[in-house]
Amino acid sequence: MPEDERQFLLTAVWLFMRHGRRDRALAVCEAIREADSSDGTAAMALADLLLARGEAKKAIEVLREADIPPELYRAEAVLETRALRTLGRKREADARWRRHLESAKGSGRKWV
């Protein structure tokens, strides 16, 4: 998919989500992911939409398949932590968030 078309579709996803049309946003995200299943930005939006629908397990799968760009690492950690908590996997969720904090700030820092 050409980059300008991808950007247009991602903008449409954002607008649909912002205006409460999650069904349309979901359809566009899935179309982007059909063209490129590793698209990290589309994966992030799709994971958020899946979490809103209560499909936490699928959201985790989508996140783990994608190539998340570095600028979205924090958002990925938040989404994956939320999904794990939704599934009742508290220890895994806590460990995931700790891994993010350690990678962002270093393991020697105290977190209050």
Residue, then its C-alpha position, 0 to 999 in steps of 0.5 A: m500500500p502506498e504511504d499516502e494511502r496508508q496515512f489517509l486510512l490511518t487518519a480516517v481511523w482516528l476520525f472514526m474513533r474520535h467521533g464514536r464510529r468504532d465499527r468503521a474504525l475497526a473495518v479500516c484497521e483490519a483493511i490496513r492490517e490485511a495489506d500489511s500485518s506488521d503495521g504497528t500503528a494500525a495494530m495499536a489502533l486495532a488493539d485499542l478497538l478490540l479492548a473496547r469490545g472486550e476482546a483482550k486476548k485478540a488485542i494481545e495477539v495483534l500487538r505481538e504480531a506487529d512491528i511497533p515504532p519506537e515512538l509508540y512503545r509506551a502506548e504499546a505497554v499501556l495497551e498490553t498491560r490493560a489487556l493482560r489485566t482484563l484477562g485477569r493476568k495481574r502478575e503478567a500485567d505488572a511484569r509487562w509494565r515493569r519491563h517498560l519502566e525499566s527500559a524507559k528509565g533504567s532498572g536502578r530507579k525507584w518507582v513511587 
